[in-house]
Amino acid sequence: MILVIHGPETYLVHRKLRQAFDKARAAGTVGVTELDAGDTDLKKAGDALRGGSLFDEKAVVVFRNWFMEKPADDSNKLAELLEAAPKETVVIVAESGEVDKRRKSFAKLAKQADKSWHFPTFDEPAAAAWLVKRAEEAGSKLSPALARNIVSALGTDGWMLATEIDKLVAASDGEVTESLVANLTGSNRVSTIWELVDAVAAKDFRKAQTALRSLLQSGEPPQRIFAMVVRQYRILLGVQAAEGQPDAAVAKQLGVHPYSVKQARRQISRFSPDELRRIYDELAELDVAGKSGKRDPEQALELFVAERTVA
């Protein structure tokens, strides 16, 4: 059996992978082999696929990011190996990102798959709907309006939202209330993020530093602040590109609340298109450096503020 789980919403890819593991174990499979693209080769892949049949075992073999990271020749050969894999072996192909659909190997894999799941990046309406469903699955109730407030405050990252909704459900008594959301998610953080972006646009170091300190002192992890700041600049870029269109139409295109578009319109006059793109690219580089351990995330935020506000 071949299962394919892929898409840029990596939390949902991870969650579906865990569910597939649990189902395979419940069905009596033994032995799980996980093969990451970065630290394995085709020989190991072939050995893992043959291992279960050699020992008359029901095996689970997981290939992570092979069709995104491996050269075309390797992914083509893997598709051939999967075609010849023992039927009793559960093969899970998990790709944490958007696979190039033009790859012949992935098209072949899609035809081979017994089941396939694709998880695109959340937009705000989809993220809010998912929060409502997640709360219901956990035995609690969350209104669509409150779900929208949470997403507006925290953005659409699946890992972040999963942490927040689990925290809210654990503290609820069957229903997530407005006061719980205000106390546990800090819904004023989104306005503080706008203040930070405002201060950077005005090259006001003191105001930007104050906004950043406020977020950090509230207990907000630096990586989450990065995610929210990047989101605001992404909105600014989208609104700038859609100049002249109604707020509601732009909000629908970007998958955000119209209020976010209104706030962005107030700020974009301070940036040229080239400057916005440079800032966005700079943030992306700092974010990668922080996630890879090459730079402390808090120091990276402080560097960003300093470089953008001090002449």
VEXROTI-940296 format. One record per residue (C-alpha): z, x, y. Coordinates in steps of 0.1 Angstrom, whole numbers, plus 2048, in hexadecimal, padded with zeros to 3 digits. Layout:
N
   Z   X   Y
   Z   X   Y
...
This chain:
311
   Z   X   Y
 800 800 800
 7F7 80D 822
 809 801 842
 7FE 80C 865
 816 80A 882
 809 816 8A4
 80A 812 8C9
 818 820 8EA
 838 80A 8E9
 84A 824 8D4
 86A 810 8D0
 858 7F4 8BE
 845 80E 8A9
 866 81D 89F
 876 7FB 898
 859 7EF 882
 85B 811 86F
 880 80C 868
 878 7E8 85C
 85D 7F5 845
 875 80F 837
 88F 7F4 830
 876 7DD 81F
 869 7F9 809
 88C 803 7FE
 895 7DF 7F6
 876 7DD 7E0
 883 7FA 7CB
 871 818 7DA
 881 83A 7D6
 87A 85A 7E9
 86E 85A 80D
 859 877 81A
 852 879 83F
 835 88F 84B
 833 896 870
 811 8A1 87D
 81F 8C0 88E
 831 8D0 870
 81C 8C7 851
 7FA 8CB 843
 7E1 8BA 82B
 7EE 8CC 80C
 811 8BE 813
 801 89C 819
 7EF 89C 7F8
 80D 8A8 7E5
 823 88C 7F4
 809 871 7EC
 807 87D 7C8
 82C 883 7C3
 835 85F 7BC
 81B 85A 7A1
 824 87B 790
 848 870 78C
 841 84B 786
 854 843 7A6
 84E 82B 7C2
 84C 842 7E0
 84A 83D 806
 835 856 819
 835 855 83F
 81B 866 855
 825 869 879
 80B 86D 894
 7F0 87C 87D
 7D4 868 88D
 7DF 871 8B0
 7E7 896 8AD
 7D4 8A4 890
 7B0 8B1 894
 795 898 88A
 78D 8AB 869
 7B2 8A9 85E
 7B5 884 866
 794 87D 854
 7A1 88F 835
 7C2 87C 837
 7AF 85B 837
 79D 867 818
 7BE 870 807
 7CD 84E 810
 7AF 83D 800
 7B8 84E 7DF
 7DE 84A 7E2
 7F0 839 7C5
 7F3 813 7CB
 819 814 7C4
 81E 82D 7E0
 828 81D 802
 815 831 81D
 820 82B 841
 80B 839 85D
 81F 838 87D
 80E 842 89E
 825 843 8BD
 80A 83E 8D7
 7E7 830 8DB
 7CF 83E 8C1
 7AB 844 8CC
 799 827 8BB
 779 83B 8BB
 786 852 8A0
 774 84A 880
 792 853 86C
 7A8 839 87E
 78D 81F 879
 78C 827 854
 7B2 826 853
 7B2 803 863
 79B 7F6 847
 7B1 806 82C
 7D2 7F8 83A
 7E3 7DB 828
 7F6 7D3 848
 7F3 7E0 86C
 808 7DB 88B
 7FF 7E6 8AF
 819 7E7 8CA
 80A 7EB 8ED
 81F 7F5 90B
 834 7D9 918
 82B 7C9 939
 847 7B6 94A
 840 793 93D
 83D 7A1 919
 85D 7B5 91D
 870 797 92A
 864 781 90D
 86E 79C 8F4
 891 79E 903
 895 778 8FE
 88A 77B 8DA
 8A0 79A 8D3
 8BF 788 8E0
 8B7 769 8CB
 8B3 77F 8AC
 8D5 78E 8B3
 8E5 76C 8B5
 8E7 768 8DB
 8D4 756 8F6
 8C3 766 914
 8B0 750 92D
 88D 75B 937
 898 75D 95B
 8B3 776 953
 89C 78A 93C
 884 78D 95A
 8A0 79A 970
 8A9 7B4 956
 886 7C0 953
 882 7C0 979
 8A1 7D6 97C
 89B 7EE 95F
 875 7EF 959
 863 7EA 938
 86C 808 922
 874 7FA 900
 88F 813 8F7
 8A2 80C 918
 89F 7E6 914
 8AB 7E7 8F0
 8CA 7FA 8FA
 8D1 7E1 917
 8CC 7C1 903
 8E1 7CE 8E6
 8FD 7D5 8FF
 8FA 7B3 90F
 8F9 7A0 8EE
 918 7B3 8E1
 92B 7A9 901
 91F 785 901
 92F 767 8F1
 90F 757 8E4
 8FD 758 906
 8F4 775 91E
 8FF 769 940
 8F5 773 963
 917 783 969
 913 798 949
 8F1 7A4 954
 8FE 7AD 977
 91C 7C0 969
 90B 7D2 94C
 8E8 7D9 958
 8EE 7E0 97D
 8D1 7CA 989
 8D4 7DA 9AC
 8C6 7FA 99E
 8A2 7F0 9A4
 8A9 7EC 9C9
 8B9 80F 9C9
 89A 81D 9B9
 885 80D 9D5
 89D 81D 9EE
 897 83F 9DD
 871 83A 9DE
 874 82F A03
 887 84E A0C
 86F 865 9FA
 852 854 A0D
 865 859 A2E
 86E 87D A24
 892 874 A2A
 8A5 88D A14
 8C8 87F A1C
 8BF 85B A14
 8AC 865 9F4
 8C9 87A 9E9
 8E1 85E 9EF
 8CC 845 9DB
 8C9 85E 9BE
 8EE 866 9BE
 8F6 840 9BE
 8E1 83C 99F
 8F0 85A 98D
 914 850 996
 90E 82D 989
 90A 83D 967
 8E4 839 966
 8D6 854 94F
 8BD 86C 961
 8A2 864 948
 8A5 83F 94F
 8A3 846 975
 884 85A 96F
 875 83C 95C
 87D 824 978
 870 83C 993
 84F 842 980
 84C 81C 97C
 84F 816 9A2
 834 830 9A9
 81E 821 98F
 822 800 9A1
 81A 810 9C2
 7FA 81F 9B4
 7EF 7FE 9A5
 7F6 7EB 9C5
 7E3 805 9DA
 7C5 802 9C3
 7C5 7DC 9C5
 7C6 7DB 9EB
 7BB 7B9 9F9
 7C4 7A5 9DA
 7DF 78A 9DB
 802 795 9CF
 802 77D 9B2
 7E1 78A 9A5
 7EC 7AE 9A8
 80D 7A7 997
 7FB 797 97A
 7E4 7B6 977
 801 7CE 977
 818 7B8 962
 834 7B8 97C
 846 79E 991
 835 795 9B3
 854 7A2 9C5
 84D 7C5 9B8
 82A 7C2 9C7
 838 7B6 9E8
 850 7D4 9E9
 834 7EC 9E1
 81D 7DF 9FC
 839 7E7 A15
 838 80B A0A
 815 815 A01
 80A 81A A26
 821 839 A25
 80C 84A A09
 7E8 854 A06
 7D8 84D 9E4
 7D7 873 9DD
 7FB 877 9E6
 806 85A 9D0
 7F2 869 9B3
 801 88B 9B8
 825 87D 9B9
 81E 869 999
 810 887 987
 82D 89D 993
 846 883 986
 834 882 964
 836 8A8 961
 85B 8A8 969
 862 88C 951
 851 89F 935
 864 8BE 93D
 885 8AB 93C
 87D 89A 91B
 872 8BB 90B
 892 8CD 916
 880 8E5 92D
 892 8D7 94C
 8B3 8C5 951
 8A9 8A0 959
 8C2 89D 976
 8B7 8BE 985
 893 8B3 982
 89B 894 996
 8AC 8A8 9B1
 88E 8C0 9B2
 876 8A3 9B6
 88B 894 9D3
 88E 8B6 9E4
 869 8C0 9E1
 85E 89E 9EE
 876 89B A0C
 87D 8BE A18
 860 8CC A2E
